[in-house]
Amino acid sequence: MIQISPYMYYTNKSTKERNDFIFQNIKGQEYVFDADDQHHDTCPKHFKLKNDPSQTTSLHSKIQIKIAMLIKLCVGNYAIHDELFNGANGVFQYVTKLQNNQSFIWIGFNNPKAGSTTRI
């Protein structure tokens, strides 16, 4: 069994190596998505993210996840009133793909109230 307790590294390279090792050992099905930076209520435009995370406050242009992977919201306070804020923890459960080439990523949050009024 792989230990997934917190580690601290001095370099980004060491951190990436550890994250890659953990990711490769998750048994769930892998999905890779193009990132599309949009908030459905306030931003009518879609913004394709640059391929350089140092230019996008560490956001990557591709999202690589696996079923059963631990998830932590860390990009913004989406809906504080609905418990969807920086640090909210959960588990990636499944993907729903639509005919228009969009996908919904379903996360089971540790707090059962998280997202209860924001769900589609």
C-alpha positions in Angstrom: 0.0 0.0 0.0 1.3 3.5 -0.9 1.6 6.0 1.9 -0.3 9.2 0.8 0.5 11.3 3.9 1.8 14.8 3.2 5.4 15.2 2.0 7.5 18.4 1.7 10.0 18.9 -1.0 12.5 21.6 -1.8 11.9 21.6 -5.6 8.9 21.5 -7.9 10.6 18.6 -9.8 10.6 16.5 -6.6 7.0 17.3 -5.9 6.0 16.4 -9.5 7.9 13.1 -9.3 6.0 12.2 -6.1 2.7 13.2 -7.5 3.3 11.3 -10.7 4.2 8.2 -8.6 1.0 8.4 -6.6 -1.1 9.1 -9.7 0.3 6.0 -11.5 -0.6 3.8 -8.6 -4.3 4.8 -8.3 -6.2 1.9 -9.7 -9.2 3.8 -11.2 -9.9 4.6 -14.9 -7.9 7.6 -16.1 -9.5 10.6 -17.8 -7.7 13.6 -19.5 -9.7 16.8 -20.2 -8.8 20.1 -21.8 -9.3 22.8 -19.2 -11.9 25.4 -20.0 -11.9 28.3 -17.6 -15.5 29.5 -17.3 -18.0 30.1 -14.5 -21.5 29.2 -15.8 -23.3 32.2 -14.1 -21.0 35.1 -14.5 -18.8 34.6 -17.5 -20.3 34.0 -20.9 -16.9 33.4 -22.6 -14.7 30.4 -22.5 -11.0 30.9 -22.0 -8.5 28.2 -23.1 -5.7 28.1 -20.6 -2.1 28.6 -21.7 0.2 25.6 -21.6 2.5 27.3 -19.1 1.1 27.0 -15.6 3.4 29.8 -14.4 1.2 32.1 -16.5 -2.1 30.9 -15.2 -1.7 30.9 -11.4 -0.7 27.2 -11.6 -3.7 26.1 -13.6 -2.8 23.5 -16.2 -4.3 23.3 -19.7 -5.0 19.6 -19.2 -6.8 18.0 -16.3 -5.6 14.5 -15.6 -7.7 12.5 -13.1 -8.6 8.9 -12.1 -11.7 7.4 -10.6 -11.3 7.2 -6.8 -8.7 10.0 -6.8 -8.7 12.4 -3.8 -9.8 15.9 -4.9 -9.3 19.2 -3.1 -10.8 22.4 -4.4 -7.9 24.9 -4.6 -8.6 27.4 -7.3 -11.4 29.6 -5.9 -14.3 30.0 -3.5 -17.0 28.8 -5.9 -20.0 28.9 -3.6 -19.1 29.5 0.0 -22.8 29.4 1.0 -22.9 25.9 -0.5 -19.6 24.6 1.2 -17.7 24.8 -2.1 -14.6 26.7 -1.1 -10.8 26.4 -1.1 -9.8 23.2 0.8 -13.1 21.3 0.3 -12.2 17.6 0.0 -13.8 14.8 -1.9 -13.3 11.8 -4.2 -13.7 11.7 -8.0 -16.5 9.3 -8.7 -17.4 9.3 -12.4 -17.8 11.3 -15.6 -20.9 12.1 -17.6 -20.2 12.8 -21.2 -22.6 14.8 -23.3 -23.2 14.7 -27.1 -21.7 18.2 -27.5 -18.3 17.0 -26.4 -18.6 18.4 -22.9 -18.2 16.4 -19.7 -19.3 16.7 -16.1 -17.0 15.5 -13.4 -18.8 14.1 -10.4 -17.2 14.5 -7.0 -18.4 13.0 -3.8 -17.4 15.6 -1.2 -16.5 14.6 2.4 -19.1 17.1 3.7 -22.5 15.7 2.4 -23.9 19.3 2.4 -21.2 20.5 -0.1 -22.8 21.5 -3.4 -26.3 20.6 -2.3 -27.8 23.8 -3.8 -25.4 24.1 -6.7 -25.8 20.6 -8.2 -27.1 20.4 -11.7 
